[in-house]
Structure formats: structure tokens, C-alpha cells
Amino acid sequence: MKIKYWLTAARLRTLPLSVSGIIVGCVMAGFSVNNHPENYVITECFGCFHYYTDYTIFILAILTTIGFQILSNFANDYGDGIKGTDKNRVGEQRLVASGIISPKQMKCAIIITAILTLIVAIALIYQAFGKDNFGYSILFFVLGIISIAAAIKYTVGNNAYGYSGFGDVFVFLFFGWLSVVGSCFLYTKTIHWDLFLPATTIGLLSIAVLNLNNMRDRIEDAKANKNTLVVKMGSQRAKLYHYTLIILALICAIVYVQLHYHSPKQYLFLIAFIPLIMNIVVVAKNIIHKELDSELKKVALSTFLFAVLFAIFSV
């Protein structure tokens, strides 16, 4: 089996989106230290990052979230493939549906990816909490197991939640709140309410990517009884939903900056919203659903750009 087929199945264009929350969360850890110095002992500082040991937590967190994303993509390819949902799919090629990768091979890849990701997650948990925070270690281990289950159950099984319109909720929780708040907690061992503002921005933009995907596939999903939120709402309401996601994401980011304002450069993250506003215009004018495929990459990369600009200038 050629490696290029597995890279296609991994859907590399989704990876920048998956790491966006980790970038924001880890940088927010340094900001939390600055604002609550009485709670921490800083042993190393570099730029806007404040670490207690080294960059190991950040690197392991990135690897873990990439593992979860690839696992989800493999499971999605497998689940939709065996159910026939991907038979006439638009966009990136689906390997199980096309017969290039057999269901057995993909199932094996899912198992291997899940095991490797769990091993990296355990290393991350140990690096973050060591032997002194056993309760936190158990909590994050359970969250890791739940993340693996959620990645697989999105399209796999008779009760796959992606077929019942709950995909948006899980994307928001895992790509937004858990990714940002969880990665920050790995460093700080505490949670501050304002952290949920940028976490919500990342979560809403992640839903926007999923919404575009579901708008593109609405007709075929309906034929396959994949009742995504878009299928349930219809095309016009899905468009309004999409505008709302991006606008609310922008508002949450602005509110956070206003709460911690100290320099105009904090608003440089607005650069990332230029292509997102352009995306709203494209969606508003869209008639042929398959033309939305190129917009997925635009929104995913804009989310990544927001995370980078926000991390550099806004915290």
C-alpha cells in the first residue's frame, strides 16, 4: 500500500485546525502566570511562553491532538465507507469507499493509531503531572479515552453521533474548550473563566469548518440517512448558522482583548478574520454545494492564522 494513500486518508489539510487550540492554550498558560504570579514558580521564560520545565508538554500536546485528528479521519473514512455514505462524495478522495484501502486495513490502522495516540497522551500526562497530581492524571487519562471513543464513534457504529446531528457539539467541546482549556491546565493546574473566550472562538471556527463540509455534502448525506445539522436545518438556515458561528467567534476574541487591553497590536488577530468575512460572502452567494469544498481549507487555515496571531500579540 503506497504511503500517499494513507496520507490522503489522514487528510493533512485538517491538521492545522486541530493544533490551533493547543497553540492558544499553551500560550495562555504563560499569560495566566503573569496575571497570577502568586500561584506559580516560573523556571523558564521565552517570549510569551512561560514554562515550568521545557517545551516537552507543548510538543507532546501537539502530537496527541494530531493523533486524535488522524484517528478521527481514519474512522470517518471507514465509517462512511462501509455505510455507503461516501459513494458519491465531493472533495478529497475517500479511500475505503473507492476500494483503494480495504475496510480491514483501515480498521487495523484505526486500532494502531488509537494505541500510539494513547501512549503519547500518557507520556503527556506524566510530563505535566508527574507523581504529585495523581487525581489530575486520572482525569486526563479518562479524557483521553473519551477523546478516542468520540473520534471513532463520530461515524462508526449504529449509533454514530455524526449521523444524528451532534457532530457540531462534539467538535466545539473537543476542538475548542478541551483543546484550549485542557492544554493550558497542563501547565497551570488551574482554570480562569476568561480562558473560555478564546477557547470558544476556536471551537466556533472549528464548527464552521464542519458546517461547510456538511453543506457541501448535504444532498448525498440526506440520501444516506446521515442526518447532520445541515440536513436537519436545510441550506438557507445552515447559511445563517454559518454566519453566526464566525461572527460570534469574532466577538469572543474582541471581548477577551478588551478585558486585557494594553496595546493596539493585540487586535492584529483581526487579519485572520479578513478571509473569514470573505468566506461569509462566498457562502451567501453559493448555489452549487460542491463549490464549497475549497472554502474548508480557507477557514481551517484562517483559524490556524488566528491562533498564531492571537498567541503572539494578544496575550
Order of alpha helices (4+ residues) and beta strands (2+ residues): alpha-alpha-beta-beta-alpha-alpha-alpha-alpha-alpha-alpha-alpha-alpha-alpha-alpha-alpha-alpha
